[in-house]
Amino acid sequence: MGSESGRVKRGEQSRISQWLRRRPKPSPEDPARAREDLLLSAAAAGLPLAPAAHPAGYRCSCDRIGCPTPARHPLSFAWQTQSTTDRAQVERWARNQPQANFVTATGMVHDVLDVPLEAGASALSRLLAAGVDVGPVAESGGTGDQARMLFFTATRGTPEDEDEWWPCELDCHPETMDEHPGLRWHCRGSYVLVPPAALPGDLAVSWIRGLEHPLPDPLTLLETLTDACAAYAVAADQSPSAAWPLSR
């Protein structure tokens, strides 16, 4: 896949923006319509979607006992071939599975740079202040390192040097390079939850910057994100830990 294959062309981006403007805005009393519209806008922007698990109380809707990633994984093992941008199929899924979250398969149209929430907020502020064209950004709720910020970018396609990439999936705990602590680069063979998504404990995945923003080249964001991740890791290492209670 060439370096341009994952980019949304300017004319296509214009049509997407026009489509988004023409869509009737759902009323605040119609969350199902709001959810469907957001999913359809993601599909219209070229993000391949597939149904995912959803919260069942504080647990996952899947049958796996002690699911390590509750409500954060696809329903089907065939999610890569199942993922689609077809409007009719996404509508059927959204209406027939009203509680389901959705994942978007990365590495076809887009990649996602996934960083700790605190580092991501710092990087986003710096990038916007510098006038960098930041694309869509989502926030994933959680505690500690589970709280993440997702920067959606154009895909770089198939890399010539696999050592330059750090692919990961949300159902594993990837090792990251020391100089890029906390950074996960979702590319081929990976996925992320696409907003709107519900997580256990009344948490959610939601857009901070929507899909009306064009997908940037990931390399325009990478240095700022890695710097923010490094600063976050240093601060976390220096945080005082609670003393072990000593009995007399």
C-alpha atoms as an extended CHARMM CRD file, in Angstrom:
* protein
*
       248  EXT
         1         1  MET       CA              0.0000000000        0.0000000000        0.0000000000  PROA      1               0.0000000000
         2         2  GLY       CA              1.4900000000        3.3490000000       -1.0090000000  PROA      2               0.0000000000
         3         3  SER       CA              1.9950000000        6.2740000000        1.3340000000  PROA      3               0.0000000000
         4         4  GLU       CA             -0.9340000000        8.1530000000       -0.2570000000  PROA      4               0.0000000000
         5         5  SER       CA             -3.3790000000        5.2420000000       -0.1450000000  PROA      5               0.0000000000
         6         6  GLY       CA             -4.6250000000        5.9930000000        3.3620000000  PROA      6               0.0000000000
         7         7  ARG       CA             -5.2550000000        9.7040000000        2.8440000000  PROA      7               0.0000000000
         8         8  VAL       CA             -8.7230000000       11.1390000000        2.3190000000  PROA      8               0.0000000000
         9         9  LYS       CA             -8.5340000000       13.2040000000       -0.8740000000  PROA      9               0.0000000000
        10        10  ARG       CA             -9.4260000000       16.8890000000       -0.7000000000  PROA      10              0.0000000000
        11        11  GLY       CA            -12.5540000000       16.4570000000       -2.8610000000  PROA      11              0.0000000000
        12        12  GLU       CA            -13.6630000000       13.5040000000       -0.7550000000  PROA      12              0.0000000000
        13        13  GLN       CA            -13.0600000000       15.4920000000        2.4290000000  PROA      13              0.0000000000
        14        14  SER       CA            -15.2040000000       18.3180000000        1.0200000000  PROA      14              0.0000000000
        15        15  ARG       CA            -18.0280000000       15.9080000000        0.2330000000  PROA      15              0.0000000000
        16        16  ILE       CA            -17.7840000000       14.4280000000        3.7230000000  PROA      16              0.0000000000
        17        17  SER       CA            -18.0180000000       17.9180000000        5.2580000000  PROA      17              0.0000000000
        18        18  GLN       CA            -21.0490000000       18.7200000000        3.0940000000  PROA      18              0.0000000000
        19        19  TRP       CA            -22.6770000000       15.4220000000        4.0840000000  PROA      19              0.0000000000
        20        20  LEU       CA            -22.1040000000       16.1740000000        7.7590000000  PROA      20              0.0000000000
        21        21  ARG       CA            -23.6400000000       19.6500000000        7.4100000000  PROA      21              0.0000000000
        22        22  ARG       CA            -26.7160000000       18.2850000000        5.6210000000  PROA      22              0.0000000000
        23        23  ARG       CA            -27.4460000000       15.6960000000        8.2700000000  PROA      23              0.0000000000
        24        24  PRO       CA            -30.3610000000       16.7680000000       10.5130000000  PROA      24              0.0000000000
        25        25  LYS       CA            -29.1900000000       17.3010000000       14.0450000000  PROA      25              0.0000000000
        26        26  PRO       CA            -30.7070000000       14.8330000000       16.5020000000  PROA      26              0.0000000000
        27        27  SER       CA            -32.6210000000       16.1570000000       19.4500000000  PROA      27              0.0000000000
        28        28  PRO       CA            -31.0560000000       15.8410000000       22.9210000000  PROA      28              0.0000000000
        29        29  GLU       CA            -33.8480000000       13.3710000000       23.7380000000  PROA      29              0.0000000000
        30        30  ASP       CA            -32.7580000000       10.9740000000       20.9870000000  PROA      30              0.0000000000
        31        31  PRO       CA            -29.3950000000        9.4480000000       22.0320000000  PROA      31              0.0000000000
        32        32  ALA       CA            -29.9090000000        6.4700000000       19.7030000000  PROA      32              0.0000000000
        33        33  ARG       CA            -30.1300000000        8.8050000000       16.7000000000  PROA      33              0.0000000000
        34        34  ALA       CA            -27.0980000000       10.7730000000       17.9210000000  PROA      34              0.0000000000
        35        35  ARG       CA            -25.1280000000        7.5200000000       18.2520000000  PROA      35              0.0000000000
        36        36  GLU       CA            -26.1580000000        6.3460000000       14.7880000000  PROA      36              0.0000000000
        37        37  ASP       CA            -25.2570000000        9.6950000000       13.2200000000  PROA      37              0.0000000000
        38        38  LEU       CA            -21.7840000000        9.6490000000       14.7550000000  PROA      38              0.0000000000
        39        39  LEU       CA            -21.1780000000        6.1010000000       13.5310000000  PROA      39              0.0000000000
        40        40  LEU       CA            -22.4150000000        6.9470000000       10.0290000000  PROA      40              0.0000000000
        41        41  SER       CA            -20.1990000000       10.0290000000        9.9410000000  PROA      41              0.0000000000
        42        42  ALA       CA            -17.2180000000        7.8270000000       10.8520000000  PROA      42              0.0000000000
        43        43  ALA       CA            -18.0920000000        5.4010000000        8.0530000000  PROA      43              0.0000000000
        44        44  ALA       CA            -18.5700000000        8.3060000000        5.6160000000  PROA      44              0.0000000000
        45        45  ALA       CA            -15.1120000000        9.5780000000        6.5540000000  PROA      45              0.0000000000
        46        46  GLY       CA            -13.6880000000        6.2070000000        5.4850000000  PROA      46              0.0000000000
        47        47  LEU       CA            -13.1880000000        4.5580000000        8.8810000000  PROA      47              0.0000000000
        48        48  PRO       CA            -13.9730000000        0.8130000000        8.5960000000  PROA      48              0.0000000000
        49        49  LEU       CA            -16.2830000000       -0.1960000000       11.4620000000  PROA      49              0.0000000000
        50        50  ALA       CA            -17.1730000000       -3.4690000000       13.1730000000  PROA      50              0.0000000000
        51        51  PRO       CA            -19.3510000000       -4.1860000000       16.2310000000  PROA      51              0.0000000000
        52        52  ALA       CA            -17.6600000000       -4.4830000000       19.6230000000  PROA      52              0.0000000000
        53        53  ALA       CA            -18.5680000000       -5.5830000000       23.1060000000  PROA      53              0.0000000000
        54        54  HSD       CA            -20.3080000000       -3.2380000000       25.5380000000  PROA      54              0.0000000000
        55        55  PRO       CA            -20.4540000000       -2.8550000000       29.3250000000  PROA      55              0.0000000000
        56        56  ALA       CA            -22.6650000000       -5.1780000000       31.3410000000  PROA      56              0.0000000000
        57        57  GLY       CA            -22.5360000000       -3.3970000000       34.6730000000  PROA      57              0.0000000000
        58        58  TYR       CA            -18.8450000000       -3.3230000000       35.5630000000  PROA      58              0.0000000000
        59        59  ARG       CA            -18.1820000000       -6.3490000000       33.3880000000  PROA      59              0.0000000000
        60        60  CYS       CA            -18.0500000000       -7.0940000000       29.6700000000  PROA      60              0.0000000000
        61        61  SER       CA            -20.9620000000       -8.2770000000       27.5650000000  PROA      61              0.0000000000
        62        62  CYS       CA            -18.8170000000      -11.1000000000       26.1320000000  PROA      62              0.0000000000
        63        63  ASP       CA            -18.8280000000      -14.6330000000       27.5230000000  PROA      63              0.0000000000
        64        64  ARG       CA            -15.1700000000      -14.5470000000       28.5420000000  PROA      64              0.0000000000
        65        65  ILE       CA            -14.7440000000      -14.9100000000       32.3000000000  PROA      65              0.0000000000
        66        66  GLY       CA            -12.5430000000      -12.1370000000       33.6550000000  PROA      66              0.0000000000
        67        67  CYS       CA            -12.3150000000      -10.3610000000       30.2810000000  PROA      67              0.0000000000
        68        68  PRO       CA             -9.0850000000       -8.2910000000       30.4570000000  PROA      68              0.0000000000
        69        69  THR       CA            -10.4610000000       -5.5230000000       28.2090000000  PROA      69              0.0000000000
        70        70  PRO       CA            -14.1640000000       -5.2380000000       29.0240000000  PROA      70              0.0000000000
        71        71  ALA       CA            -16.1730000000       -3.4360000000       26.3360000000  PROA      71              0.0000000000
        72        72  ARG       CA            -12.9730000000       -2.6210000000       24.4080000000  PROA      72              0.0000000000
        73        73  HSD       CA            -12.7460000000       -5.5100000000       21.9110000000  PROA      73              0.0000000000
        74        74  PRO       CA            -14.5720000000       -6.6500000000       18.7450000000  PROA      74              0.0000000000
        75        75  LEU       CA            -17.4210000000       -9.1290000000       18.9580000000  PROA      75              0.0000000000
        76        76  SER       CA            -16.0430000000      -11.3130000000       16.1770000000  PROA      76              0.0000000000
        77        77  PHE       CA            -12.6020000000      -12.8330000000       15.6190000000  PROA      77              0.0000000000
        78        78  ALA       CA            -13.2000000000      -11.9260000000       11.9510000000  PROA      78              0.0000000000
        79        79  TRP       CA            -13.3750000000       -8.2080000000       12.7180000000  PROA      79              0.0000000000
        80        80  GLN       CA            -10.7070000000       -7.3350000000       10.1330000000  PROA      80              0.0000000000
        81        81  THR       CA            -12.6930000000       -8.7760000000        7.2250000000  PROA      81              0.0000000000
        82        82  GLN       CA            -16.0020000000       -7.7310000000        8.7880000000  PROA      82              0.0000000000
        83        83  SER       CA            -14.9940000000       -4.0560000000        9.0920000000  PROA      83              0.0000000000
        84        84  THR       CA            -16.8200000000       -1.8970000000        6.5750000000  PROA      84              0.0000000000
        85        85  THR       CA            -17.7260000000        1.6470000000        5.6150000000  PROA      85              0.0000000000
        86        86  ASP       CA            -20.9820000000        0.5280000000        3.9780000000  PROA      86              0.0000000000
        87        87  ARG       CA            -23.7140000000        2.8470000000        5.2130000000  PROA      87              0.0000000000
        88        88  ALA       CA            -26.5240000000        0.2800000000        5.0540000000  PROA      88              0.0000000000
        89        89  GLN       CA            -24.5270000000       -2.3080000000        7.0120000000  PROA      89              0.0000000000
        90        90  VAL       CA            -23.5050000000        0.1940000000        9.7010000000  PROA      90              0.0000000000
        91        91  GLU       CA            -27.1470000000        1.2850000000       10.0300000000  PROA      91              0.0000000000
        92        92  ARG       CA            -28.2620000000       -2.3440000000       10.4610000000  PROA      92              0.0000000000
        93        93  TRP       CA            -25.6330000000       -2.9920000000       13.1040000000  PROA      93              0.0000000000
        94        94  ALA       CA            -26.4460000000        0.2160000000       14.9880000000  PROA      94              0.0000000000
        95        95  ARG       CA            -30.1810000000       -0.4700000000       15.0090000000  PROA      95              0.0000000000
        96        96  ASN       CA            -30.0410000000       -4.2160000000       15.6770000000  PROA      96              0.0000000000
        97        97  GLN       CA            -27.3520000000       -3.9120000000       18.3780000000  PROA      97              0.0000000000
        98        98  PRO       CA            -28.3200000000       -0.7130000000       20.2170000000  PROA      98              0.0000000000
        99        99  GLN       CA            -25.8820000000       -1.2860000000       23.0820000000  PROA      99              0.0000000000
       100       100  ALA       CA            -22.8690000000       -2.3490000000       21.0410000000  PROA      100             0.0000000000
       101       101  ASN       CA            -19.6980000000       -0.3260000000       20.8730000000  PROA      101             0.0000000000
       102       102  PHE       CA            -17.8370000000       -0.1890000000       17.5660000000  PROA      102             0.0000000000
       103       103  VAL       CA            -14.1760000000       -0.5430000000       16.6840000000  PROA      103             0.0000000000
       104       104  THR       CA            -12.4520000000        0.8880000000       13.6540000000  PROA      104             0.0000000000
       105       105  ALA       CA             -9.7650000000       -1.1780000000       11.9480000000  PROA      105             0.0000000000
       106       106  THR       CA             -6.5330000000        0.7840000000       11.5890000000  PROA      106             0.0000000000
       107       107  GLY       CA             -3.8770000000        0.5580000000        8.9120000000  PROA      107             0.0000000000
       108       108  MET       CA             -6.2450000000        0.7220000000        5.9340000000  PROA      108             0.0000000000
       109       109  VAL       CA             -7.3390000000        4.3640000000        5.8250000000  PROA      109             0.0000000000
       110       110  HSD       CA             -6.0490000000        5.6780000000        9.1150000000  PROA      110             0.0000000000
       111       111  ASP       CA             -3.6530000000        5.0140000000       11.9600000000  PROA      111             0.0000000000
       112       112  VAL       CA             -4.0930000000        6.0610000000       15.5770000000  PROA      112             0.0000000000
       113       113  LEU       CA             -1.4030000000        7.3910000000       17.9090000000  PROA      113             0.0000000000
       114       114  ASP       CA             -2.5710000000        6.3440000000       21.3620000000  PROA      114             0.0000000000
       115       115  VAL       CA             -1.0110000000        8.0720000000       24.3940000000  PROA      115             0.0000000000
       116       116  PRO       CA             -1.7530000000        8.5630000000       28.1090000000  PROA      116             0.0000000000
       117       117  LEU       CA             -4.4870000000       11.1570000000       28.5790000000  PROA      117             0.0000000000
       118       118  GLU       CA             -2.3260000000       13.6000000000       30.5120000000  PROA      118             0.0000000000
       119       119  ALA       CA              0.4600000000       13.4410000000       27.9430000000  PROA      119             0.0000000000
       120       120  GLY       CA             -2.0350000000       13.7560000000       25.1170000000  PROA      120             0.0000000000
       121       121  ALA       CA             -3.6660000000       16.8500000000       26.5980000000  PROA      121             0.0000000000
       122       122  SER       CA             -0.2620000000       18.5270000000       26.9590000000  PROA      122             0.0000000000
       123       123  ALA       CA              0.7480000000       17.5870000000       23.4070000000  PROA      123             0.0000000000
       124       124  LEU       CA             -2.5670000000       18.7130000000       21.9300000000  PROA      124             0.0000000000
       125       125  SER       CA             -2.2300000000       22.1280000000       23.5350000000  PROA      125             0.0000000000
       126       126  ARG       CA              1.3200000000       22.5030000000       22.1830000000  PROA      126             0.0000000000
       127       127  LEU       CA              0.3700000000       21.3380000000       18.6960000000  PROA      127             0.0000000000
       128       128  LEU       CA             -2.5700000000       23.7060000000       18.3930000000  PROA      128             0.0000000000
       129       129  ALA       CA             -0.5360000000       26.6230000000       19.7630000000  PROA      129             0.0000000000
       130       130  ALA       CA              2.1140000000       25.9160000000       17.1190000000  PROA      130             0.0000000000
       131       131  GLY       CA             -0.4950000000       25.9300000000       14.3530000000  PROA      131             0.0000000000
       132       132  VAL       CA             -0.0390000000       22.2510000000       13.4840000000  PROA      132             0.0000000000
       133       133  ASP       CA             -2.9360000000       20.6980000000       11.5830000000  PROA      133             0.0000000000
       134       134  VAL       CA             -4.1520000000       18.2030000000       14.1630000000  PROA      134             0.0000000000
       135       135  GLY       CA             -6.7690000000       15.7870000000       12.9330000000  PROA      135             0.0000000000
       136       136  PRO       CA             -9.5830000000       14.0680000000       14.8150000000  PROA      136             0.0000000000
       137       137  VAL       CA             -8.8370000000       13.3790000000       18.4880000000  PROA      137             0.0000000000
       138       138  ALA       CA            -10.7790000000       11.1990000000       20.9110000000  PROA      138             0.0000000000
       139       139  GLU       CA            -10.6050000000       10.7440000000       24.6650000000  PROA      139             0.0000000000
       140       140  SER       CA            -10.9460000000        7.3120000000       26.2480000000  PROA      140             0.0000000000
       141       141  GLY       CA            -11.9380000000        7.3300000000       29.9010000000  PROA      141             0.0000000000
       142       142  GLY       CA            -10.2940000000        5.2490000000       32.5640000000  PROA      142             0.0000000000
       143       143  THR       CA             -7.9810000000        5.3810000000       35.5580000000  PROA      143             0.0000000000
       144       144  GLY       CA             -4.2010000000        5.5620000000       35.4430000000  PROA      144             0.0000000000
       145       145  ASP       CA             -2.7320000000        4.3750000000       32.1480000000  PROA      145             0.0000000000
       146       146  GLN       CA             -6.1890000000        3.2600000000       30.9810000000  PROA      146             0.0000000000
       147       147  ALA       CA             -7.1010000000        6.9330000000       30.4480000000  PROA      147             0.0000000000
       148       148  ARG       CA             -5.9360000000        7.5700000000       26.9070000000  PROA      148             0.0000000000
       149       149  MET       CA             -6.0410000000       10.1590000000       24.1320000000  PROA      149             0.0000000000
       150       150  LEU       CA             -6.3310000000        8.9260000000       20.5540000000  PROA      150             0.0000000000
       151       151  PHE       CA             -4.8960000000       10.9820000000       17.6740000000  PROA      151             0.0000000000
       152       152  PHE       CA             -6.3570000000        9.8370000000       14.3380000000  PROA      152             0.0000000000
       153       153  THR       CA             -3.9450000000       10.2240000000       11.4210000000  PROA      153             0.0000000000
       154       154  ALA       CA             -3.5410000000        9.0950000000        7.8380000000  PROA      154             0.0000000000
       155       155  THR       CA             -1.9750000000        5.6670000000        7.5240000000  PROA      155             0.0000000000
       156       156  ARG       CA              1.5980000000        5.3210000000        6.3460000000  PROA      156             0.0000000000
       157       157  GLY       CA              0.7520000000        2.0430000000        4.6480000000  PROA      157             0.0000000000
       158       158  THR       CA              3.1710000000       -0.8620000000        4.7570000000  PROA      158             0.0000000000
       159       159  PRO       CA              6.4620000000        0.1800000000        6.3380000000  PROA      159             0.0000000000
       160       160  GLU       CA              9.7380000000       -0.8190000000        4.7390000000  PROA      160             0.0000000000
       161       161  ASP       CA             11.4170000000       -1.0520000000        8.1230000000  PROA      161             0.0000000000
       162       162  GLU       CA              9.2770000000       -2.8930000000       10.6650000000  PROA      162             0.0000000000
       163       163  ASP       CA             11.5540000000       -1.6860000000       13.4940000000  PROA      163             0.0000000000
       164       164  GLU       CA             10.2520000000        1.8530000000       12.9800000000  PROA      164             0.0000000000
       165       165  TRP       CA              6.7110000000        0.8680000000       13.9160000000  PROA      165             0.0000000000
       166       166  TRP       CA              5.0450000000       -0.0580000000       17.1920000000  PROA      166             0.0000000000
       167       167  PRO       CA              1.7710000000       -1.8020000000       16.3510000000  PROA      167             0.0000000000
       168       168  CYS       CA             -0.4670000000       -2.9700000000       19.1690000000  PROA      168             0.0000000000
       169       169  GLU       CA             -3.9280000000       -4.2500000000       19.8650000000  PROA      169             0.0000000000
       170       170  LEU       CA             -6.1500000000       -3.2260000000       22.7470000000  PROA      170             0.0000000000
       171       171  ASP       CA             -6.4250000000       -6.7990000000       24.0450000000  PROA      171             0.0000000000
       172       172  CYS       CA             -2.7140000000       -7.0700000000       24.7730000000  PROA      172             0.0000000000
       173       173  HSD       CA             -0.0810000000       -5.1560000000       26.6870000000  PROA      173             0.0000000000
       174       174  PRO       CA              2.5260000000       -4.1770000000       24.1080000000  PROA      174             0.0000000000
       175       175  GLU       CA              6.1080000000       -3.4600000000       24.9490000000  PROA      175             0.0000000000
       176       176  THR       CA              7.1300000000        0.0600000000       23.9890000000  PROA      176             0.0000000000
       177       177  MET       CA             10.5920000000        1.3640000000       23.2320000000  PROA      177             0.0000000000
       178       178  ASP       CA             12.3290000000        3.1780000000       26.0820000000  PROA      178             0.0000000000
       179       179  GLU       CA             12.5320000000        6.3990000000       24.0840000000  PROA      179             0.0000000000
       180       180  HSD       CA              8.7840000000        6.2880000000       23.3700000000  PROA      180             0.0000000000
       181       181  PRO       CA              7.2230000000        5.4090000000       26.7470000000  PROA      181             0.0000000000
       182       182  GLY       CA              3.4700000000        5.0200000000       26.7520000000  PROA      182             0.0000000000
       183       183  LEU       CA              3.0210000000        5.4790000000       22.9850000000  PROA      183             0.0000000000
       184       184  ARG       CA              0.9890000000        2.9180000000       21.0450000000  PROA      184             0.0000000000
       185       185  TRP       CA              0.8660000000        3.2240000000       17.2790000000  PROA      185             0.0000000000
       186       186  HSD       CA             -2.2070000000        1.4240000000       15.9660000000  PROA      186             0.0000000000
       187       187  CYS       CA             -1.5690000000        0.4570000000       12.3540000000  PROA      187             0.0000000000
       188       188  ARG       CA             -2.0420000000       -2.7820000000       10.3960000000  PROA      188             0.0000000000
       189       189  GLY       CA             -3.8110000000       -5.5070000000       12.3170000000  PROA      189             0.0000000000
       190       190  SER       CA             -4.9780000000       -3.2750000000       15.1610000000  PROA      190             0.0000000000
       191       191  TYR       CA             -8.1070000000       -1.3780000000       16.1020000000  PROA      191             0.0000000000
       192       192  VAL       CA             -9.4430000000        1.2450000000       18.4710000000  PROA      192             0.0000000000
       193       193  LEU       CA            -12.8810000000        2.0320000000       19.7960000000  PROA      193             0.0000000000
       194       194  VAL       CA            -14.5920000000        4.7260000000       17.7800000000  PROA      194             0.0000000000
       195       195  PRO       CA            -16.8190000000        7.2790000000       19.5360000000  PROA      195             0.0000000000
       196       196  PRO       CA            -19.3920000000        7.0960000000       20.8590000000  PROA      196             0.0000000000
       197       197  ALA       CA            -18.4600000000        4.1030000000       23.0230000000  PROA      197             0.0000000000
       198       198  ALA       CA            -19.4700000000        3.2270000000       26.5740000000  PROA      198             0.0000000000
       199       199  LEU       CA            -17.0250000000        1.7350000000       29.0740000000  PROA      199             0.0000000000
       200       200  PRO       CA            -17.6140000000        0.1030000000       32.4660000000  PROA      200             0.0000000000
       201       201  GLY       CA            -18.0160000000        2.4930000000       35.3880000000  PROA      201             0.0000000000
       202       202  ASP       CA            -19.9690000000        5.1090000000       33.4020000000  PROA      202             0.0000000000
       203       203  LEU       CA            -16.8530000000        5.9850000000       31.3980000000  PROA      203             0.0000000000
       204       204  ALA       CA            -16.8510000000        6.6550000000       27.6740000000  PROA      204             0.0000000000
       205       205  VAL       CA            -14.8850000000        7.2340000000       24.4920000000  PROA      205             0.0000000000
       206       206  SER       CA            -15.8400000000       10.5710000000       22.9370000000  PROA      206             0.0000000000
       207       207  TRP       CA            -14.6080000000       13.0280000000       20.3290000000  PROA      207             0.0000000000
       208       208  ILE       CA            -12.5730000000       16.0550000000       21.3870000000  PROA      208             0.0000000000
       209       209  ARG       CA            -12.0050000000       17.0530000000       17.7600000000  PROA      209             0.0000000000
       210       210  GLY       CA            -14.3600000000       15.5440000000       15.2190000000  PROA      210             0.0000000000
       211       211  LEU       CA            -14.0010000000       13.9420000000       11.8220000000  PROA      211             0.0000000000
       212       212  GLU       CA            -14.4570000000       17.2490000000       10.0050000000  PROA      212             0.0000000000
       213       213  HSD       CA            -10.7130000000       17.7030000000       10.5610000000  PROA      213             0.0000000000
       214       214  PRO       CA             -8.5710000000       16.0980000000        7.8070000000  PROA      214             0.0000000000
       215       215  LEU       CA             -6.2990000000       13.2120000000        8.7540000000  PROA      215             0.0000000000
       216       216  PRO       CA             -2.7050000000       14.4870000000        9.1470000000  PROA      216             0.0000000000
       217       217  ASP       CA              0.5430000000       12.6730000000        8.4610000000  PROA      217             0.0000000000
       218       218  PRO       CA              1.4210000000       10.9230000000       11.7500000000  PROA      218             0.0000000000
       219       219  LEU       CA              5.0130000000       12.1480000000       11.5450000000  PROA      219             0.0000000000
       220       220  THR       CA              3.8210000000       15.7570000000       11.9960000000  PROA      220             0.0000000000
       221       221  LEU       CA              2.5520000000       14.8100000000       15.4680000000  PROA      221             0.0000000000
       222       222  LEU       CA              5.0290000000       12.1450000000       16.5180000000  PROA      222             0.0000000000
       223       223  GLU       CA              7.8360000000       14.2680000000       18.0010000000  PROA      223             0.0000000000
       224       224  THR       CA              5.4900000000       16.3430000000       20.1590000000  PROA      224             0.0000000000
       225       225  LEU       CA              3.6230000000       13.2590000000       21.3330000000  PROA      225             0.0000000000
       226       226  THR       CA              6.7730000000       11.3370000000       22.2300000000  PROA      226             0.0000000000
       227       227  ASP       CA              8.1710000000       14.3530000000       24.1070000000  PROA      227             0.0000000000
       228       228  ALA       CA              4.9250000000       14.6340000000       26.0840000000  PROA      228             0.0000000000
       229       229  CYS       CA              4.9590000000       10.8930000000       26.8180000000  PROA      229             0.0000000000
       230       230  ALA       CA              8.5630000000       11.0870000000       28.0510000000  PROA      230             0.0000000000
       231       231  ALA       CA              7.7310000000       14.0190000000       30.3520000000  PROA      231             0.0000000000
       232       232  TYR       CA              4.6690000000       12.1450000000       31.6300000000  PROA      232             0.0000000000
       233       233  ALA       CA              6.7700000000        9.0450000000       32.3720000000  PROA      233             0.0000000000
       234       234  VAL       CA              9.3640000000       11.0710000000       34.2750000000  PROA      234             0.0000000000
       235       235  ALA       CA              6.6650000000       12.7960000000       36.3170000000  PROA      235             0.0000000000
       236       236  ALA       CA              5.0070000000        9.4660000000       37.0930000000  PROA      236             0.0000000000
       237       237  ASP       CA              8.3230000000        7.9670000000       38.2520000000  PROA      237             0.0000000000
       238       238  GLN       CA              8.9010000000       10.9510000000       40.5420000000  PROA      238             0.0000000000
       239       239  SER       CA              5.4460000000       10.8700000000       42.0930000000  PROA      239             0.0000000000
       240       240  PRO       CA              5.6430000000       10.0190000000       45.8160000000  PROA      240             0.0000000000
       241       241  SER       CA              4.2930000000        6.6220000000       46.6660000000  PROA      241             0.0000000000
       242       242  ALA       CA              2.2930000000        5.8690000000       49.7760000000  PROA      242             0.0000000000
       243       243  ALA       CA              4.4230000000        4.6020000000       52.6500000000  PROA      243             0.0000000000
       244       244  TRP       CA              3.8010000000        1.0730000000       53.8140000000  PROA      244             0.0000000000
       245       245  PRO       CA              2.0200000000        1.2920000000       57.1850000000  PROA      245             0.0000000000
       246       246  LEU       CA              4.3080000000        0.1990000000       60.0040000000  PROA      246             0.0000000000
       247       247  SER       CA              2.9440000000       -1.3000000000       63.1760000000  PROA      247             0.0000000000
       248       248  ARG       CA              4.5590000000       -0.6040000000       66.5080000000  PROA      248             0.0000000000
